[in-house]
Amino acid sequence: MTAARTANADIGALVARTLPFALYMVILVTAPLVADAVPALDGRWLYPVKVATVAVALVLLWRQFGELKTQRLGLGGTLLAVAGGVAVFLAWINLDLPWLSIAADRAGYVPLAADGAVDWRLALPRLAGAALVVPVMEELFWRSLVMRWLDRRDFLAAPAGAVSLRALLISSLVFGLEHYLWFAGILAGLVYGQLYRRSGNLWSPIIAHAVTNGLLGVWVLWSGQWQFW
């Protein structure tokens, strides 16, 4: 492959891993503005729009994610990823102290109908988006791209198993600051990043992330602790 073709491949891979995350963040930031501008609109319905937009982007860009198409995770690796996801979930719900939070009075996503019952038309897209779409989108961006890019600008040539401790720490720190529970977010980034380094397989942090978010969603619906959403 020529240098020009290699550079184009790197740019295409970078854009493919950045665009779904960028779409998610843009909609996240603009959703409150849209809800304020259109009083008749129930802003909670913007979440399904957000995850659907990201899901479509991931499908359209799927051919760029070669590692997800070719890599397989064995039983041992899958069990380790599940264990990591469970550990992050347990840490997440126990590290909600005010000084470990960016917004201690956060209301969260509340999928309740007027009568106080759970509106499953809102709850199920929220759960599915968090457990199925967000892990793929975030792991492609934070682990596959950012963590490797910190070591090599031609990140596709950087083996996951050889990613430096420095890249793991920096990417985990920034990943944590993306979340309102910043300290729990940093721990999650460290777990997901180390799973990626240990396995060399992006499916490992994706599965762990999906387990964390899935358990968290079920727990939130059971407990009514909406601030975690």
ChimeraX attribute file (.defattr): number of C-alpha atoms within 10 A of each C-alpha:
attribute: neighborCount
match mode: 1-to-1
recipient: residues
	/A:1	6
	/A:2	7
	/A:3	8
	/A:4	9
	/A:5	10
	/A:6	13
	/A:7	13
	/A:8	12
	/A:9	15
	/A:10	18
	/A:11	13
	/A:12	14
	/A:13	21
	/A:14	21
	/A:15	16
	/A:16	22
	/A:17	27
	/A:18	18
	/A:19	17
	/A:20	25
	/A:21	21
	/A:22	15
	/A:23	15
	/A:24	21
	/A:25	14
	/A:26	12
	/A:27	19
	/A:28	14
	/A:29	10
	/A:30	11
	/A:31	19
	/A:32	14
	/A:33	12
	/A:34	15
	/A:35	16
	/A:36	12
	/A:37	10
	/A:38	11
	/A:39	9
	/A:40	8
	/A:41	12
	/A:42	11
	/A:43	15
	/A:44	17
	/A:45	16
	/A:46	19
	/A:47	19
	/A:48	18
	/A:49	15
	/A:50	18
	/A:51	24
	/A:52	16
	/A:53	15
	/A:54	24
	/A:55	20
	/A:56	13
	/A:57	17
	/A:58	22
	/A:59	9
	/A:60	11
	/A:61	17
	/A:62	14
	/A:63	13
	/A:64	18
	/A:65	15
	/A:66	10
	/A:67	16
	/A:68	15
	/A:69	10
	/A:70	8
	/A:71	12
	/A:72	14
	/A:73	16
	/A:74	9
	/A:75	9
	/A:76	9
	/A:77	18
	/A:78	17
	/A:79	15
	/A:80	17
	/A:81	27
	/A:82	21
	/A:83	16
	/A:84	23
	/A:85	27
	/A:86	21
	/A:87	17
	/A:88	26
	/A:89	22
	/A:90	14
	/A:91	17
	/A:92	20
	/A:93	16
	/A:94	10
	/A:95	16
	/A:96	18
	/A:97	11
	/A:98	11
	/A:99	12
	/A:100	15
	/A:101	19
	/A:102	15
	/A:103	14
	/A:104	14
	/A:105	9
	/A:106	13
	/A:107	12
	/A:108	11
	/A:109	17
	/A:110	18
	/A:111	22
	/A:112	15
	/A:113	12
	/A:114	8
	/A:115	7
	/A:116	8
	/A:117	9
	/A:118	16
	/A:119	14
	/A:120	13
	/A:121	13
	/A:122	19
	/A:123	20
	/A:124	15
	/A:125	17
	/A:126	20
	/A:127	21
	/A:128	17
	/A:129	22
	/A:130	22
	/A:131	22
	/A:132	19
	/A:133	19
	/A:134	22
	/A:135	22
	/A:136	25
	/A:137	23
	/A:138	21
	/A:139	26
	/A:140	28
	/A:141	21
	/A:142	23
	/A:143	29
	/A:144	26
	/A:145	25
	/A:146	25
	/A:147	29
	/A:148	25
	/A:149	20
	/A:150	18
	/A:151	17
	/A:152	15
	/A:153	13
	/A:154	17
	/A:155	19
	/A:156	18
	/A:157	11
	/A:158	18
	/A:159	13
	/A:160	23
	/A:161	15
	/A:162	12
	/A:163	23
	/A:164	14
	/A:165	14
	/A:166	12
	/A:167	19
	/A:168	25
	/A:169	18
	/A:170	17
	/A:171	23
	/A:172	26
	/A:173	19
	/A:174	16
	/A:175	21
	/A:176	20
	/A:177	16
	/A:178	14
	/A:179	15
	/A:180	18
	/A:181	23
	/A:182	23
	/A:183	22
	/A:184	24
	/A:185	25
	/A:186	22
	/A:187	20
	/A:188	27
	/A:189	27
	/A:190	21
	/A:191	22
	/A:192	28
	/A:193	27
	/A:194	23
	/A:195	25
	/A:196	25
	/A:197	23
	/A:198	15
	/A:199	17
	/A:200	18
	/A:201	22
	/A:202	24
	/A:203	24
	/A:204	30
	/A:205	33
	/A:206	28
	/A:207	27
	/A:208	28
	/A:209	31
	/A:210	25
	/A:211	25
	/A:212	26
	/A:213	25
	/A:214	21
	/A:215	18
	/A:216	24
	/A:217	23
	/A:218	13
	/A:219	16
	/A:220	19
	/A:221	17
	/A:222	9
	/A:223	9
	/A:224	15
	/A:225	17
	/A:226	16
	/A:227	16
	/A:228	18
	/A:229	19
